[in-house]
Amino acid sequence: MATWRDAVQDAPGGVRLLLEVSAGAKENRFPDGFNAWREGRIGIRVRAPAQEGRANEDVIRTLGAFFEHPTARIHIEAGLADSRKTVRVMGIDRETAMQRFSSILEN
């Protein structure tokens, strides 16, 4: 069975994150848990609705705040029109990302 670690992958120049987005939430929240049934993706909640790319922009801002990293270095690679997104964070390696997640997502 997949674990949250499988959703944090090495990528050229950074780290790739497999996310499941809930748009239109009451608050931005990341990470919002991990559920192996979400196709092995880490949850993220954003306030913006899934209209005209607003939720995508909110995903990037929320990730930037979590990693304390410039949003210009965060890119949605796949899933622009889907709740399942693949996002690359440039300039952060997998080990650094894993450390940020470990205290939150460890069971």
N, C-alpha and C positions, 0 to 999 in steps of 0.2 A: 504494500500500500504506500502511496506517495506521502511524503512529509513536507513541511514547509520549506525545508532545505532544497527540495527538488525545484521549487519555484524561484530560487535564487541561483542564477547560472552565470558562468563566465561568459564574457562577450568581448570582442576586440575593442580595446580602449575603455572598457568599463564593465558593468554588470547588467544582466538582463533579468527583468522581473516578470513573472507570470501573475497577472492580477485579475480579480473578478470585481467589477465596479458596480456599486449600488448608487445610482444618481437620484437626486431629489431627496436626499436624507436630511434629517434635522440638523446635523452637524457634520463637518469633515472629520473623518477618523481613519487613521492609518498607523499600523496595520489593524484591520478589523477581523482578526482571527484567521484561521486556516481551516479549510474543510476539504478533506481528500475527495469528497464527492463533487467539488467545484472544479473538477478536472485538474486537481493539484495546484490551485491558485490561492494566493493570499488576497484576502478581502480588503477593499478600500471603499469608504463611503464619502460621497461628496454632495454638497448642498445644491450645486447647479443642476438644472434639468438636462436630460439627454436631448438637447435641441441645439442645432446650429453650432455644434462643437463646444458648447459651454462646459459640459461635463468633462470633456477631454482637457480643456484649459484648467479646470479645477483639479483634475488628477495631477497634472504637471505641477501646479502650485503646491498642492498638498505634499507631493513627494519632495519637492524642493525644501519645504519647511522641515519635513522629517529628517532628511539627510543634511540639512543646513548647507545646501548646494545650489548653485545658480540654475534657474529654470531653463536658461538657454542651453544647458548641457543635458537636458532630459527630453527624450524623444519617444513618441509612441510609434513603435515599429509595425505593429499589426493590431487590428481591432478598432479602427477609428469609428466604425459604426456598429460596434458590438460591445456588450458588457464584458466580454473576455478580451483583455488587452495584454499585449507584450510590449514592455517599456524598457528602453535602454537608458541607463544613467551613466553618462560618460565621466571618466575621471575618478570613479569609485570602484575599487576591486571587490571581488566576491567576499573575501575575508572580512573586509571592513563592513560590508552590508550585513554579513552573517552576525557580526558582533552587535550591530544595532538591533537586529531582530531577536537575538537569542534570549535576552531577558524578558521580552514581551511575549514571544510565541512558544517558549519552552513549556512543555506540559508538566 
